[in-house]
Amino acid sequence: MNKDRKLIIAGNWKMNKTVAEALDLVNGLKRELGTVKEVDIVVCPPYTALESVSKAIIDSNLRLGAQNMSAHNVGAFTGEVASVMLKEFSVRYVILGHSERRQHQKESNALIAQKALAVHAAALKPIVCVGETLAEREGGQTEQVLETQIRGSLAGLSHDQMEESVVAYEPIWAIGTGKTASTQQAQDAHAFIRQVLASMFNEGVAKQVRIQYGGSVKPNNARELMSQPDVDGALVGGAALTVRDFADIIKNSI
């Protein structure tokens, strides 16, 4: 649409959808989006639906993502899921460091960095989430918070690994609130993230990395957001749970 980087739009279903509901959703998406080639489309169902969704989309243009992954390969880690288990279902992407996991599971930047390395070791692609709270934004700390999270959560990645990673900017104050960062706020944050990546790696790597926007993305704001020079897609929450809204976000982004 507006740059060399191909848009990537992922639906984070969070803790929603039974297997039957998941199949209804992806079958509808296949019908609506089957001819779309301009966007990498990713669906991230709960673990319980990964196998069924994987089979349903095997010959489609939809790609499968997981909502989290352990930093460990196998072993005594109750409740965790390892990369080898995800790869059984042809998972391609893994969301890491979502604000809900940072908040509720107390995930640190250091843990997210370990997970990112594990994702790459399994030849998968991480979608690493960063973002500030409303208090941090109002306190003028947005850039400081983002830089700390980026440097901490991506520490240890090689240049090649970083180029194969996706970053998702999710202003926490805009997630599920109906509030959306203005297009200028989104662009400014994305440009700053790219600037930090350039200082961590180099300009070439920073230009390759796709940076998604996440935070109350809807069909009616998708086109304007995706038209920004440093916005390379979206990580969609609530609107990813219906065929109509998710399909319209993608169609309006092309």
C-alpha positions in Angstrom: 0.0 0.0 0.0 2.6 2.6 1.0 6.0 0.9 1.6 8.3 -1.9 0.8 7.3 -3.8 3.9 4.3 -6.2 3.4 1.5 -5.5 5.8 0.9 -8.1 8.5 -2.5 -8.1 10.2 -3.0 -10.6 13.0 -6.0 -11.4 15.1 -5.4 -12.1 18.8 -8.5 -14.0 19.9 -7.3 -14.0 23.5 -9.4 -16.3 25.8 -12.3 -16.6 23.3 -13.8 -19.2 21.0 -14.6 -22.9 21.5 -13.3 -25.2 18.8 -16.7 -25.1 17.0 -16.7 -21.3 17.2 -13.1 -21.1 16.0 -13.9 -23.2 13.0 -16.9 -21.0 12.1 -14.7 -18.0 12.3 -11.8 -19.2 10.1 -14.1 -20.8 7.6 -15.8 -17.4 7.2 -12.5 -15.7 6.9 -11.4 -18.1 4.2 -14.5 -17.2 2.2 -14.1 -13.5 2.7 -10.3 -13.2 2.3 -9.3 -16.2 0.1 -8.0 -14.0 -2.7 -6.0 -11.5 -0.6 -2.3 -11.6 -1.4 -1.3 -8.1 -0.4 -1.4 -8.8 3.4 0.0 -11.5 5.6 -3.0 -12.6 7.5 -2.5 -14.4 10.9 -5.1 -15.9 13.3 -4.1 -16.6 16.9 -6.7 -18.8 18.5 -6.5 -20.2 22.0 -4.3 -23.4 22.4 -7.4 -25.6 22.5 -8.3 -24.7 19.0 -4.9 -24.7 17.4 -5.1 -28.2 15.9 -8.6 -27.8 14.5 -7.8 -24.3 13.0 -4.5 -25.6 11.6 -6.3 -28.3 9.7 -9.0 -25.9 8.5 -6.5 -23.3 7.0 -3.9 -25.7 5.7 -4.5 -24.9 2.0 -5.5 -21.2 2.6 -3.7 -17.9 2.7 -4.3 -17.7 6.5 -1.3 -18.3 8.8 -1.5 -19.7 12.3 -0.2 -17.9 15.4 0.0 -18.8 19.1 -0.7 -16.4 21.9 2.3 -17.3 24.0 5.1 -19.9 24.3 7.5 -21.1 27.0 11.1 -20.1 26.9 11.9 -23.8 27.8 11.8 -26.7 25.3 10.4 -29.5 27.5 10.2 -30.5 31.1 8.6 -29.7 34.5 6.8 -26.5 33.6 3.2 -27.1 34.5 0.7 -25.2 32.3 3.3 -24.1 29.7 3.5 -24.9 26.0 6.8 -25.6 24.2 7.8 -24.7 20.6 7.9 -28.4 19.5 4.2 -28.6 20.5 3.3 -25.5 18.5 5.2 -26.7 15.5 3.1 -29.9 15.4 0.2 -27.6 14.3 2.1 -25.6 11.8 2.2 -22.5 13.9 4.2 -19.7 12.2 4.0 -16.8 14.6 4.0 -16.4 18.4 2.7 -13.3 20.3 5.1 -12.4 23.1 4.9 -9.8 25.9 1.3 -8.8 25.4 0.4 -6.1 27.9 -2.1 -8.5 29.5 0.7 -11.0 30.2 3.1 -8.3 31.3 0.3 -7.2 33.8 -1.4 -10.4 34.9 1.5 -12.9 34.6 4.2 -10.3 35.6 6.3 -11.1 32.5 9.5 -9.1 32.5 11.4 -7.8 29.5 14.2 -10.3 30.3 11.7 -13.2 30.1 10.3 -12.0 26.9 13.8 -11.8 25.4 14.4 -15.4 26.4 11.1 -16.4 24.8 12.0 -14.5 21.6 15.3 -16.4 21.3 13.4 -19.7 21.9 10.9 -18.7 19.2 13.7 -18.1 16.7 15.5 -21.3 17.7 12.4 -23.1 16.7 12.3 -21.3 13.3 9.2 -19.4 14.2 8.5 -15.7 14.1 7.8 -13.7 17.3 5.4 -10.7 17.5 6.8 -8.8 20.4 4.4 -6.3 22.0 5.4 -3.0 23.6 3.3 -0.1 24.9 2.7 2.5 27.6 -0.1 3.0 30.1 -2.2 6.2 30.1 -0.4 7.5 33.2 3.0 7.0 31.4 1.8 8.8 28.3 0.3 11.7 30.3 3.5 11.8 32.3 5.6 12.3 29.1 7.2 8.9 29.5 6.1 7.2 26.3 9.5 7.1 24.6 11.3 6.2 27.7 8.9 3.2 28.4 9.1 2.1 24.8 12.8 2.2 24.6 13.2 0.3 27.8 10.8 -2.4 26.7 12.3 -2.7 23.2 15.9 -2.9 24.4 15.0 -5.4 27.1 12.6 -7.6 25.2 14.7 -7.9 22.0 18.1 -8.2 23.8 20.3 -11.0 22.4 18.7 -11.2 19.0 21.0 -11.3 15.9 20.5 -8.9 13.0 19.0 -11.8 11.0 16.6 -12.8 13.8 15.5 -9.2 14.3 14.6 -8.9 10.6 12.4 -12.0 11.0 10.7 -10.5 14.0 7.6 -8.4 14.2 7.1 -5.6 16.8 3.5 -4.6 17.9 3.0 -1.2 19.4 0.1 -1.4 21.7 -0.7 1.7 23.8 -2.2 0.0 26.8 -4.7 2.9 27.2 -6.2 2.0 23.8 -6.6 -1.8 24.2 -10.3 -2.7 24.5 -11.2 0.8 25.6 -12.6 2.1 22.4 -9.9 4.8 22.5 -7.5 4.7 19.6 -4.2 6.6 19.3 -4.6 9.3 16.6 -2.9 8.4 13.4 -0.2 10.9 14.2 0.4 9.4 17.7 0.6 6.0 16.2 3.0 7.1 13.5 5.2 9.0 16.0 5.5 5.9 18.2 6.2 3.6 15.3 8.9 6.0 14.0 10.5 6.2 17.4 10.5 2.3 17.7 12.2 2.1 14.3 14.7 4.7 15.5 15.5 2.6 18.6 15.9 -0.6 16.4 18.3 1.3 14.2 20.4 2.2 17.2 20.3 -1.4 18.5 21.0 -3.0 15.2 21.4 -0.8 12.1 19.3 1.3 9.7 19.0 -1.7 7.3 17.5 -4.0 9.9 15.2 -1.2 11.2 13.8 -0.7 7.7 13.1 -4.4 7.3 11.2 -4.9 10.6 7.4 -4.7 10.4 5.8 -2.8 13.2 2.1 -3.4 13.9 -0.3 -1.1 15.6 -2.7 -2.6 18.2 -5.3 -0.8 20.2 -9.0 -0.7 19.2 -8.3 -1.2 15.5 -11.7 -1.1 13.6 -12.8 -1.2 10.0 -13.4 2.5 10.0 -9.9 3.5 11.2 -7.8 0.8 9.5 -7.2 2.6 6.3 -5.9 5.8 7.9 -3.7 3.9 10.4 -2.2 1.6 7.7 -1.4 4.6 5.5 1.1 5.9 7.9 4.7 5.4 6.7 5.9 3.4 9.7 2.7 1.4 10.4 3.0 -2.0 8.8 -0.1 -3.7 10.0 -2.2 -4.4 13.0 -2.6 -6.7 16.0 -6.3 -6.8 16.3 -8.2 -7.9 19.5 -12.0 -7.6 19.8 -12.6 -6.9 16.1 -10.8 -10.1 15.2 -13.6 -12.1 16.8 -16.1 -11.6 14.0 -15.7 -12.4 10.3 -17.2 -9.1 9.2 -15.0 -6.8 11.2 -11.7 -8.6 10.7 -12.3 -9.1 7.0 -13.2 -5.4 6.6 -10.1 -4.3 8.5 -8.0 -6.2 6.1 -9.9 -5.1 3.0 -9.8 -1.5 4.1 -6.0 -1.7 4.6 -5.2 -2.8 1.1 
